[in-house]
């Protein structure tokens, strides 16, 4: 490649060093690590180019703060830090050697690692690089995932926070090939059972790579084994990974996004699945929850336009641009287990942002891990059909759209011993009873009665694997409860999951226009 070498030093000189690259780097350039130099010549060489690369390169996905060195793991080789990123784990030369070796084996001589390829002390370069991030991962030859971070490789039996972090969603969905690089001592072979893929050894008896799908699908149940040509049946290794955590909720959400991306109806299903997985993650900066997924929606926002804590403003900006481009409000109905956001009520409440660890959310019963709240909800709502096709959003977060809807009032379940069994009463996700009114019933309401509607947002289809035997119904109808707080201004207060028997009822509802936005106190 036609490039400029901006940094070159022997690896032996990097031990416990803090690299300051600012004065060496040209803002708004693409930079890469030379793998052959790193592995064969034991030299760290960073080069930069002014145009997007046409040569094959690998990218790295990892967590800023990963699994710490334990008593059984020593830093046998050197590590170094980077000025402007000293709050993150130091870069292990040993781990980078595994990454570069894997990249060379795959046919790519260069690696993109944000720690070294973004000027960590230059706000201008950093903001520009964020806008290029999706493109960098989308075009990479391979993306190598380091679930335990950049300080050491972890094994399949070690829990990590990789699947909980915001940026890693884009880093697995954008590339054509996402490979997990992990500690492994049993040599090359393949998986069979629930997963069926090759395990490729990187450094003999030290590390290996597999496609990420092969480590996600065992979470859905069924047995997966590792074997080789020489193994007897009793020598096969059962694969029960916890490298992506012990709960399956995050894995199910990620698999849903991956399946939707690769499926026949990707334009319809992928956006909903992306929001679903994104809302279960967290980041150190609230605004990164938006920047980390904007490329997946073909949107580029200027990071300099938002304060680091302005997640709400950035979310509204992203939603507005999606709708302006003709996209759907695919975040509607993304989760009914989480209460509506008070700031943008068409969205679920946002998880708390954290520098490290898992996504947490505040509930009426205290702070909980979001996976504990979600549980297996996504299996019952794997994809959404008949979703709202279009809309617009203003700067205050009011979503304008049309959908089938009906007036509702607080109600009680009809009793067989009374004469009101013709009433239609449904229960919301907060266990409150509501009566769905006919047009005649709605016309008889007093003018000062609160205007509340049940609004249809789509048909949720269960995952084929989950519909038998966990769920007797293969689909359900999803609706939201909205309440008017100002003339023609509504906010979402709860949700409804209705069985197939309500399908005929929903078809009788008329189309209504709504402006649904933030919760406004009217007291």
C-alpha positions in Angstrom: 0.0 0.0 0.0 1.1 3.6 -0.5 1.4 4.7 3.0 3.4 6.7 5.5 5.0 5.0 8.5 4.2 7.1 11.6 5.5 4.8 14.3 8.2 2.1 14.4 9.8 0.6 17.5 11.0 -2.8 18.6 8.6 -4.7 20.8 11.3 -5.1 23.4 11.3 -1.3 24.0 7.5 -1.2 24.7 7.4 -2.8 28.1 5.4 -0.7 30.6 5.7 2.3 28.2 2.9 4.9 27.6 2.9 5.7 23.9 2.1 9.3 23.0 1.2 9.2 19.3 -0.5 12.6 18.9 2.3 14.5 17.2 3.0 11.6 14.9 -0.5 11.2 13.4 -2.2 13.2 10.7 -5.9 13.9 11.7 -8.6 12.1 9.6 -6.3 9.4 8.2 -6.7 5.6 8.3 -4.1 3.7 10.3 -3.1 0.1 10.5 -0.6 -2.2 12.3 1.7 -4.2 10.1 1.2 -7.8 11.2 4.2 -9.3 9.5 6.5 -6.8 11.1 5.0 -7.5 14.5 5.1 -11.3 14.3 8.2 -11.9 12.3 10.4 -8.9 13.0 9.0 -8.2 16.5 8.5 -4.6 15.7 5.4 -2.4 16.1 4.9 -0.5 12.9 1.9 1.8 12.4 1.2 3.2 9.0 -1.4 5.7 7.8 -3.1 6.5 4.5 -5.4 9.3 3.5 -7.9 7.3 1.5 -10.0 4.3 2.5 -8.0 1.1 2.1 -8.4 -1.3 -0.7 -6.1 -4.0 0.7 -7.3 -6.7 3.1 -7.1 -5.9 6.8 -8.5 -7.3 10.0 -10.3 -5.4 12.7 -10.4 -6.1 16.4 -13.5 -6.1 18.7 -12.8 -6.0 22.5 -13.9 -4.4 25.7 -12.1 -1.3 27.1 -11.8 -3.0 30.5 -11.8 -6.7 30.3 -11.0 -9.7 32.5 -8.2 -8.9 34.9 -5.1 -10.9 35.2 -5.7 -13.6 37.7 -3.4 -15.5 40.1 -3.0 -18.3 37.5 -2.3 -15.9 34.7 0.9 -13.8 34.6 2.0 -11.1 32.3 4.8 -13.2 30.9 5.4 -10.7 28.1 5.4 -6.9 27.9 2.4 -4.7 27.8 2.0 -1.0 27.0 -0.5 1.8 27.4 -1.5 4.7 25.1 -1.7 8.3 26.1 -5.4 9.4 26.3 -6.5 5.8 26.9 -4.8 5.0 30.2 -8.2 4.3 31.7 -8.4 1.2 29.6 -6.5 -2.1 30.0 -2.9 -2.1 28.8 -2.3 -3.7 25.4 -0.6 -7.1 25.9 2.1 -7.8 23.3 1.2 -11.5 23.7 -2.5 -10.9 22.8 -1.5 -8.6 19.9 0.8 -11.4 18.6 -2.2 -13.8 18.6 -4.3 -11.3 16.7 -1.6 -10.6 14.1 -0.9 -14.3 13.7 -4.6 -15.0 13.1 -4.8 -12.1 10.7 -1.9 -13.4 8.7 -3.3 -16.9 8.6 -6.6 -15.5 7.2 -4.7 -13.6 4.4 -4.6 -10.0 5.8 -1.3 -8.4 6.6 -2.7 -5.4 8.5 -4.8 -5.0 11.6 -7.0 -2.1 12.7 -7.1 -1.6 16.5 -8.8 1.5 17.8 -6.4 1.9 20.7 -3.5 2.5 18.3 -5.3 3.6 15.1 -7.2 6.5 16.6 -5.5 9.5 18.0 -6.7 9.1 21.6 -5.7 12.7 22.6 -7.0 14.5 19.5 -10.7 15.3 19.7 -10.9 16.2 15.9 -9.4 12.8 14.9 -11.5 10.9 17.4 -14.8 12.5 16.2 -13.9 11.8 12.6 -12.9 8.2 13.3 -16.2 7.6 15.1 -18.1 8.5 11.9 -15.9 6.0 10.0 -16.2 3.2 12.4 -19.0 1.3 10.7 -17.2 1.4 7.4 -14.0 0.2 8.9 -15.7 -2.9 10.4 -17.9 -3.5 7.4 -15.0 -3.6 5.0 -12.6 -5.7 7.1 -11.4 -9.1 5.9 -12.0 -10.6 9.3 -13.1 -9.1 12.7 -11.3 -10.9 15.6 -13.3 -10.7 18.8 -11.4 -10.7 22.1 -14.2 -11.2 24.6 -11.9 -10.8 27.6 -10.2 -7.7 26.4 -6.8 -6.8 25.2 -4.7 -7.8 28.2 -5.1 -11.6 27.9 -6.9 -14.3 26.1 -9.7 -16.0 27.9 -11.1 -19.5 27.6 -14.6 -20.6 26.8 -15.2 -21.3 30.5 -14.6 -17.7 31.5 -17.5 -15.2 31.7 -16.8 -11.8 30.0 -18.7 -8.6 29.5 -18.2 -8.4 25.8 -21.8 -9.0 24.8 -23.0 -6.3 27.3 -21.0 -3.4 25.7 -22.5 -1.0 23.2 -19.8 -0.9 20.5 -19.5 -4.6 20.1 -22.9 -4.9 18.5 -21.8 -3.0 15.4 -18.4 -4.8 15.5 -20.2 -8.2 15.0 -23.0 -7.1 12.7 -21.0 -5.0 10.2 -18.3 -7.5 9.1 -18.9 -10.4 6.8 -16.8 -12.7 9.1 -16.7 -12.3 12.9 -14.3 -14.7 14.6 -13.8 -15.3 18.3 -10.2 -15.6 19.3 -9.7 -17.4 22.6 -7.4 -19.5 24.7 -7.4 -23.1 23.6 -5.1 -26.0 24.2 -6.7 -29.0 22.5 -5.6 -28.4 19.0 -7.5 -28.0 15.7 -10.8 -29.7 15.0 -14.5 -29.0 14.6 -17.8 -28.7 16.4 -20.7 -31.0 15.8 -24.2 -31.0 17.4 -26.0 -27.7 17.9 -23.1 -25.9 16.3 -21.2 -27.3 13.3 -18.1 -25.3 12.4 -14.3 -25.6 12.2 -12.1 -24.6 15.1 -8.8 -23.3 13.6 -5.7 -23.3 15.8 -3.8 -20.0 15.7 -0.8 -20.6 17.9 -0.2 -24.2 18.7 -1.7 -25.3 22.0 -2.4 -21.7 23.0 -5.2 -20.2 20.9 -7.9 -20.8 18.3 -10.6 -19.0 16.4 -14.2 -20.0 15.5 -17.0 -18.1 13.9 -19.0 -16.4 16.5 -22.2 -18.3 15.5 -20.6 -21.5 16.7 -20.2 -20.2 20.2 -23.7 -18.5 20.4 -25.9 -21.4 19.3 -25.0 -23.7 22.2 -26.9 -21.2 24.4 -30.1 -22.2 22.7 -29.9 -25.7 24.1 -28.8 -29.0 22.8 -25.3 -30.5 22.9 -22.2 -29.3 21.1 -19.0 -31.3 21.1 -15.5 -30.6 19.8 -13.7 -33.4 18.1 -10.8 -34.3 15.8 -10.0 -37.0 13.3 -8.2 -39.0 16.0 -10.8 -38.7 18.8 -12.6 -41.7 20.2 -16.2 -40.9 21.2 -15.3 -40.8 24.9 -12.5 -38.3 24.1 -14.8 -35.6 22.6 -15.0 -32.4 24.5 -18.5 -31.0 25.4 -18.7 -27.3 24.6 -20.7 -25.3 27.3 -19.4 -21.8 26.8 -20.0 -19.0 29.3 -17.7 -16.6 27.5 -20.7 -14.5 26.6 -22.2 -14.8 30.1 -24.5 -17.3 31.8 -27.8 -15.8 30.8 -29.2 -16.5 27.3 -31.1 -13.3 26.9 -28.2 -11.3 25.4 -27.2 -14.2 23.1 -30.8 -14.5 21.9 -31.0 -10.8 21.1 -27.7 -10.9 19.2 -28.6 -14.0 17.3 -31.9 -12.4 16.3 -30.0 -9.4 14.9 -27.5 -11.7 13.1 -30.3 -13.9 11.6 -32.3 -10.8 10.6 -29.2 -9.3 8.9 -28.7 -12.5 6.9 -32.3 -13.4 6.3 -34.5 -12.8 3.2 -36.5 -9.9 4.8 -33.6 -8.1 6.3 -34.9 -4.6 5.5 -38.1 -5.4 7.6 -36.6 -7.4 10.4 -33.0 -6.2 11.0 -33.8 -2.7 12.3 -36.1 -4.0 15.0 -33.6 -6.7 16.0 -30.8 -4.2 16.2 -32.7 -1.9 18.6 -33.6 -5.0 20.6 -30.0 -6.0 21.1 -28.7 -2.5 21.5 -31.1 -1.7 24.4 -29.6 -4.5 26.4 -26.1 -3.0 26.3 -24.2 -0.2 28.0 -21.2 2.1 27.5 -19.1 4.5 29.5 -20.4 7.6 27.7 -24.2 7.8 27.3 -23.9 9.3 23.8 -22.0 6.3 22.6 -25.1 4.2 22.9 -26.2 6.1 19.8 -22.9 6.5 17.9 -22.2 2.8 18.3 -25.2 1.8 16.2 -25.9 4.7 13.9 -23.9 3.1 11.0 -26.1 0.1 11.2 -29.0 2.4 10.2 -26.9 4.1 7.4 -26.8 7.3 9.5 -23.8 9.5 10.3 -24.2 12.0 13.1 -21.5 14.5 14.0 -20.2 13.5 17.5 -19.1 17.1 18.1 -22.7 18.2 18.0 -23.6 16.4 21.2 -22.4 16.5 24.8 -21.1 13.1 26.0 -24.1 12.8 28.3 -26.7 13.8 25.8 -28.0 10.3 24.9 -31.6 11.7 24.6 -30.6 14.3 22.1 -28.5 11.9 20.0 -31.3 9.3 20.1 -33.8 11.8 18.8 -31.4 12.9 16.1 -30.8 9.3 15.0 -34.5 8.5 15.0 -35.3 11.6 13.0 -32.7 10.8 10.4 -33.9 7.1 10.1 -37.4 8.3 9.4 -36.3 11.1 7.1 -34.6 8.4 4.9 -37.8 6.5 4.7 -37.1 4.0 7.5 -39.7 2.6 9.9 -40.0 3.5 13.6 -38.7 0.0 14.3 -38.0 0.7 18.0 -41.7 0.7 18.7 -42.6 -2.5 20.7 -38.9 -3.5 20.9 -39.5 -4.7 24.5 -42.6 -4.8 26.6 -40.7 -6.0 29.7 -39.1 -2.6 30.2 -41.2 0.4 31.1 -41.4 3.4 28.6 -38.7 6.0 28.7 -40.0 9.2 30.3 -37.9 11.3 27.9 -38.9 9.6 24.7 -41.8 7.3 25.5 -41.9 5.4 22.2 -38.5 3.9 23.4 -38.1 1.7 26.4 -36.3 3.1 29.4 -32.5 3.2 28.8 -30.1 1.1 30.8 -27.7 2.9 33.1 -24.3 3.7 31.5 -21.2 2.2 33.1 -17.5 2.2 32.3 -17.4 -1.6 32.6 -19.6 -4.6 33.3 -23.2 -5.4 32.5 -26.2 -3.3 31.6 -28.3 -2.4 34.6 -31.8 -0.9 34.7 -33.7 0.7 37.5 -37.0 -1.0 38.3 -39.7 -0.6 41.0 -37.9 -3.4 42.8 -34.5 -1.8 42.7 -31.6 -2.0 40.2 -31.4 -5.2 38.2 -29.4 -6.6 35.4 -31.4 -6.1 32.2 -31.1 -9.8 31.2 -33.0 -10.6 34.4 -35.8 -8.3 33.4 -36.0 -9.4 29.7 -35.5 -13.2 30.4 -36.9 -15.0 27.3 -39.2 -12.3 26.0 -37.4 -12.2 22.6 -38.1 -15.8 21.8 -41.8 -15.0 21.9 -41.3 -11.9 19.7 -38.5 -13.0 17.3 -39.7 -10.8 14.5 -42.4 -8.2 13.9 -44.8 -8.0 11.0 -47.5 -5.5 10.2 -45.3 -2.9 11.9 -45.9 0.8 11.5 -44.5 1.7 8.0 -43.5 5.3 8.4 -43.6 8.4 10.6 -41.7 11.5 11.5 -40.2 12.9 14.8 -39.8 16.5 15.9 -36.9 17.9 18.0 -38.8 17.2 21.2 -39.0 13.5 20.5 -42.7 13.4 19.5 -43.2 10.6 17.0 -46.0 11.3 14.5 -47.6 8.2 12.9 -50.9 6.5 12.0 -52.1 3.1 13.1 -55.2 1.1 14.0 -56.4 2.1 17.5 -59.4 2.2 19.8 -60.5 4.3 22.8 -60.1 2.5 26.1 -61.2 3.2 29.7 -60.3 1.5 33.0 -62.4 -1.6 33.3 -62.9 -4.8 35.1 -62.9 -8.3 33.8 -66.5 -9.4 32.9 -68.1 -12.1 35.0 -70.2 -14.9 33.5 -72.8 -14.2 36.2 -73.4 -10.7 34.8 -74.9 -9.4 31.6 -71.8 -7.6 30.4 -70.0 -10.5 28.9 -70.0 -8.8 25.5 -67.5 -6.3 26.8 -63.9 -6.6 25.6 -61.5 -6.2 28.5 -57.8 -6.7 28.2 -54.9 -6.6 30.7 -51.8 -4.4 30.2 -48.3 -5.4 31.1 -48.8 -3.7 34.5 -51.7 -6.0 35.2 -54.3 -3.3 34.9 -57.7 -4.0 33.2 -58.9 -1.9 30.3 -62.1 -2.0 28.4 -61.9 -1.5 24.6 -64.7 0.7 23.5 -66.7 0.5 20.3 -67.2 3.6 18.2 -70.6 4.1 19.9 -69.1 3.6 23.4 -66.3 6.1 22.6 -68.9 8.6 21.4 -70.7 8.5 24.8 -67.6 9.5 26.8 -67.7 12.8 28.5 -65.4 15.5 27.0 -63.4 15.7 30.2 -62.7 12.0 30.3 -59.0 11.3 29.7 -58.3 10.3 26.1 -56.6 7.0 26.1 -56.0 4.6 23.2 -54.9 1.1 22.6 -52.7 1.4 19.5 -51.7 -1.6 17.4 -48.0 -1.7 16.6 -47.5 -5.2 15.0 -47.7 -8.9 15.0 -44.9 -10.6 16.9 -43.8 -14.0 15.6 -42.3 -16.5 18.0 -38.9 -18.1 17.2 -39.7 -21.5 15.5 -37.5 -23.3 18.0 -39.3 -21.5 21.0 -42.8 -22.0 19.8 -42.6 -25.7 20.5 -43.1 -26.5 23.3 -42.5 -23.3 25.3 -45.2 -21.2 23.6 -48.4 -22.7 22.5 -49.1 -19.7 20.2 -46.7 -19.0 17.3 -47.6 -15.3 17.2 -49.1 -12.5 19.3 -50.4 -9.0 18.7 -48.6 -6.1 20.2 -50.2 -2.8 21.2 -49.3 0.2 23.3 -51.3 2.3 25.7 -51.1 6.0 25.1 -52.6 8.8 27.1 -53.2 12.4 26.0 -51.6 15.0 28.2 -52.1 18.0 25.9 -54.4 18.5 22.9 -53.2 15.9 20.3 -50.1 15.2 22.3 -49.7 11.7 23.9 -47.2 9.6 25.8 -47.0 5.9 26.2 -47.8 4.5 29.6 -47.9 0.7 29.2 -48.2 -2.1 26.6 -50.4 -5.0 25.7 -49.7 -8.5 24.4 -52.8 -10.0 22.9 -53.5 -13.5 21.8 -54.4 -14.5 18.2 -58.1 -14.5 19.2 -58.0 -10.7 19.2 -56.9 -10.4 15.6 -60.5 -10.0 14.3 -61.1 -7.3 16.9 -58.0 -5.3 15.9 -59.1 -5.4 12.2 -62.3 -3.5 13.2 -60.3 -0.6 14.6 -60.0 2.6 12.6 -56.8 4.4 11.6 -55.9 7.3 14.0 -53.1 9.8 13.9 -50.9 10.2 16.9 -48.1 12.4 18.3 -46.4 10.3 21.0 -43.5 11.8 22.9 -42.1 12.5 26.4 -44.1 12.0 29.6 -45.4 15.3 30.7 -46.6 15.8 34.3 -50.1 17.4 34.3 -50.4 17.8 38.0 
